[in-house]
Amino acid sequence: MTTMIALEKSRPEPGLWQVTAPVPETGPDDVLIRVRKTGICGTDIHIWNWDDWAERTVPVPLITGHEFAGEIVELGRNVTGLAVGQRCSGEGHLIGRESRQSRAGRFHLDPATRGIGVNEQGAFAQFLRLPAFNVVPLPDAIDDEIGAILDPLGNAVHTALSFDLVGEDVLVTGAGPIGIMAAAVARHVGARHVVITDVNQTRLDLAARVADVVPVNVATTDLRSVFPALKMAQGFDVGMEMSGAQAALDQMVEHMVMGGRIAMLGIPPGKSPVDWSRIVFKAITIKGVYGREIFETWYKMIAMLENGLDIRPVITHRLPAGRFAEGFEIMRGGASGKVVLDWE
Ligand code: ZN
């Protein structure tokens, strides 16, 4: 086969287009993967919408998509340790090897990182070329649809494992798929209580179906009102900001204990005002989280999935790839969990 079906940002305007594209050539250090399932990410919605970020970042034309699972069908001539027929997912951040961070093994901090489906040809296609270095083989216990959402689960795991959660009271602001998965991870690793907030009741209901969490709709309920039932005296020990909403970060800082720790994955729109004096006087630590700690996060999440972490209910929609436009519409509606496209 020399051509394939793919979803492409073909023109600098809203939308994605189904195209016939050449199958990528497998370089000496690459593998070729037959894609079986892909996840639609919030990032893909930005690219579909063609907002300011997308216009600044994404070259046109580009095959988009970065959440995938599939099977290796070809190995570059230098590739060892992998096999044709192997099921895999993979790290979509292509790192450089020159920076101080990379050379120290802190791959996720490499400033030269490029993303598949964002800067380089992506995974919304029948075939994907990926450096063999980035391949993560999938054990039998992890099927293709879970394999296709390991990228966002990795964001959730990276955020959740930023601070020790054992016995802690945890607040997750934002019940999108990554917030929900982060809450599930917090429970899995032994948090005492996990409270998740949003203003979207559908998402909160989904959160409660995925994990043993306390959902709070902050549009109608005062967050502090849940403290007595949870026997919480002061506030939350650890916060995970997953919404990017200014009000959510404010509320989080307000409801943390003295010395609380916050991991921030949500991206606020532009510059947002922060009450720094409150953060100083409460001695709060804030950590920005980007991507996954390659490959430690992949190791940890696969280990957790093999040992009882179940995030499958976060997948709410499954569609054949040909119905991608419907999938994007569902995502844009804001009331879904993960939408997975089937490429077979
Ligand atoms: Zn993603």
Residues whose N, C-alpha, C, O or C-beta is under 5 A from the ligand:
A	BS01	ZN	C41 D151 P152
